[in-house]
Amino acid sequence: MALSSALYAGSSGLSSLGDTMQIIGDNIANVNTIGFKGSTANFQDLLSQSVSTMGGGSTQVGSGSAIGDVSANFEQGSFKTTGSSTDLAVGGSGFFVLRESSGTTNYYSRAGNFGFDKDGNMINPNGYIVQGWKLDSDSGNDVGSITDIHLDSFTSKPSATNQIQVIANLDSTAENNSGTDALTDIWDGTATPPISEDVYEYQTTIQVYDSLGSTHDITIYFDKSDTDSTYEYIVTCNPNEDRREGALDEEGLPANAAAGLLASGTISFEPSSGVISNVTMTSIDGEGAPTPWTTDDSEADDYGLIDGKFKFNSNFLGNGTDSLQEVALDFGATYDMIDEDTGSWAPDSLATTQFAVDSNTIYKGGNGYGAGDLQDLNVTEEGIIIGSYSNGQRIPLYRVALADFQNVDGLGKLGGNLFSETTFSGEAVTNKPGTNGLGSIASRALEQSNVDIADEFVTMITAQRGFQANSKIITTIDTMLSELMNLKR
C-alpha cells in the first residue's frame, strides 16, 4: 500500500540523514586534528516502485534514499609553524610512508608530527617508523632502497687534515738570521726548544687534525736567505708528537735532531712586484733523510704535488707508514702544467708576498675536523634530513619518502591519522619529494585539518531540516493511518 511505502521512504531518509550527522560530527570533532581530511556524504535514491495510472499505463514512485558513498576531501590544509625541526608538512600531493615497528606493512599519513624514540627511530605519536632513503654522507646520494629512518649515531666521525694554507707577507727588508747555516741544520728535535728565536725572521702556527680527531700544531719558520728575493722555510711539529719511523726512541722521546722536522724549502719572489715566482720543497723523514720534490715530470702527483701544491708527510698515530698523513701546503701559488714537460708557478688571488712591511700572517686555515656531537636537524624542501654537528659539519643523513596513489579516494581510513592501501586505491608509488608530481616538504610546520567549520554548519542545518521533514512525513502518515482505522466506527 502507498501509505506504508511512504512510511518506509521517510524512515530511510531518517536513517541516511542520521548517518550524515555522524559524518558531520566526525568532521567537526577533528577540526583540530593534524593532517585530517574531512569527508562528505553522497546520497542516492532507492529502487523505484511501478504503479498503475488511470490511463492504463504505469509510472514509478521512489522508495526513499540511502548514502551511496562517503568521499574524503584531500584538499590541502593550511600550515601551522612549530618550533620542532622534525615537524613536517607536505605541500602538494603525497603521503608520508610509515611502518609499524612489529610488522612489515606500510601505512600512509599526512600528519607529520614526528620525533625520535630512545632507539633513534623517527616515529609518529603512535610509534610507527617513518620511511626514507639513507644518504651517503659525502655525496648526498641515496643508498639502497627505502628503509627505516634511524639515527644509529649522534656523533660525526673526524676527518684528517690533508691541506693547509698559509698566506703571509715576508718582510723584504729583513736580514738573514741563520747565517750560512740552513734552518734544517739548526733544528734539533732533541733540544728544548728545538730552535732559537734568534735564528729565524718569522714563524706562524696552524692547527691540524689526525684521523682520530686529535689536534696538533704545525709551525712554519721563515728566514731571509742570502738572496734578496728568496726566503727559506721549514715545516715542523712538536718532536714528542712525531711518530714517523725513527723519530722517537723506545721511551717515546725524540731520537734524533730530525724529530719534528717534516719538510724544508724556499719561496722566491719577483724583485719588482714582490709576488711568488717559485716554490721548492724537500720532504724529510723521521731520521732526517731528505726527498727533494720536483716539478719536472708531467705526473706531478708522484713528485710531491697535490693539485699544484707541494705536500709533506706527518704521522701522529704511529703504526709506521700505515698512518702517514699527507698534507698539501699552500702558500697561495699553484704549479700549472703548460705542456707535458714544463710548467710555472702562478700566484693565486690571495698569495704570500714579499713587501717592505713587517712580516705577518694574512690568512691561515685548513680542512679536517674533530668528532662532533649532533646539535640540530634540518629538513630541506627535497626531504633531506641534515645533521648539524658541534664541529661545524652539516651532513646529509636521510631523505624522507613520499607516496601517492592512482585513486586517493580509495584509501582506507584506519584512525590515528593513518591510511591503508586498498584494491580501490591501487598500489603506492613511492618517490622523492618534489618529483613525479609529489609535493615538497616544509620543516617546522604541520598541516592542519582541512575541515571548514562554516561549511559543516551549513551542511548540518540542511541535514537537520531534512531530518525534521522526514520525521514530519512519518507523523503525517501515522495520522492518516489513524484516520483509516477510524473508518470502521
HELIX and SHEET records of a PDB file:
HELIX    1   1 ALA A    2  ALA A   29  1                                  28    
HELIX    2   2 LEU A  183  ILE A  186  1                                   4    
HELIX    3   3 GLU A  197  VAL A  199  5                                   3    
HELIX    4   4 PRO A  239  GLU A  241  5                                   3    
HELIX    5   5 ALA A  300  TYR A  303  5                                   4    
HELIX    6   6 GLY A  320  SER A  323  5                                   4    
HELIX    7   7 VAL A  408  GLY A  410  5                                   3    
HELIX    8   8 ILE A  453  MET A  485  1                                  33    
HELIX    9   9 ASN A  486  LYS A  488  5                                   3    
SHEET    1   A 2 SER A  39  ASP A  45  0                                        
SHEET    2   A 2 SER A  65  ALA A  72 -1                                        
SHEET    1   B 2 GLN A  49  SER A  52  0                                        
SHEET    2   B 2 SER A  58  VAL A  61 -1                                        
SHEET    1   C 2 PHE A  79  THR A  81  0                                        
SHEET    2   C 2 ALA A 445  GLU A 447 -1                                        
SHEET    1   D 2 LEU A  88  GLY A  91  0                                        
SHEET    2   D 2 SER A 440  SER A 443 -1                                        
SHEET    1   E 4 ASN A 106  SER A 109  0                                        
SHEET    2   E 4 PHE A  95  ARG A  99 -1                                        
SHEET    3   E 4 ILE A 129  LEU A 135 -1                                        
SHEET    4   E 4 ASP A 142  ASP A 148 -1                                        
SHEET    1   F 4 ASN A 106  SER A 109  0                                        
SHEET    2   F 4 PHE A  95  ARG A  99 -1                                        
SHEET    3   F 4 LEU A 402  ASP A 404 -1                                        
SHEET    4   F 4 VAL A 429  ASN A 431 -1                                        
SHEET    1   G 7 ASN A 106  SER A 109  0                                        
SHEET    2   G 7 PHE A  95  ARG A  99 -1                                        
SHEET    3   G 7 ILE A 129  LEU A 135 -1                                        
SHEET    4   G 7 ARG A 394  VAL A 400 -1                                        
SHEET    5   G 7 ILE A 384  TYR A 389 -1                                        
SHEET    6   G 7 GLY A 372  VAL A 379 -1                                        
SHEET    7   G 7 THR A 155  SER A 156 -1                                        
SHEET    1   H 2 GLY A 115  PHE A 116  0                                        
SHEET    2   H 2 MET A 122  ILE A 123 -1                                        
SHEET    1   I 5 LEU A 305  ILE A 306  0                                        
SHEET    2   I 5 LYS A 309  SER A 314 -1                                        
SHEET    3   I 5 GLN A 325  ASP A 330 -1                                        
SHEET    4   I 5 GLN A 163  ASN A 169  1                                        
SHEET    5   I 5 ASN A 360  GLY A 366 -1                                        
SHEET    1   J 6 TYR A 202  TYR A 209  0                                        
SHEET    2   J 6 THR A 215  LYS A 224 -1                                        
SHEET    3   J 6 THR A 230  CYS A 237 -1                                        
SHEET    4   J 6 LEU A 261  PHE A 269 -1                                        
SHEET    5   J 6 ILE A 276  ILE A 284 -1                                        
SHEET    6   J 6 PRO A 290  PRO A 292 -1                                        
SHEET    1   K 2 ALA A 333  MET A 337  0                                        
SHEET    2   K 2 GLY A 343  PRO A 347 -1                                        
SHEET    1   L 2 GLY A 412  GLY A 415  0                                        
SHEET    2   L 2 LEU A 418  SER A 420 -1                                        
END                                                                             
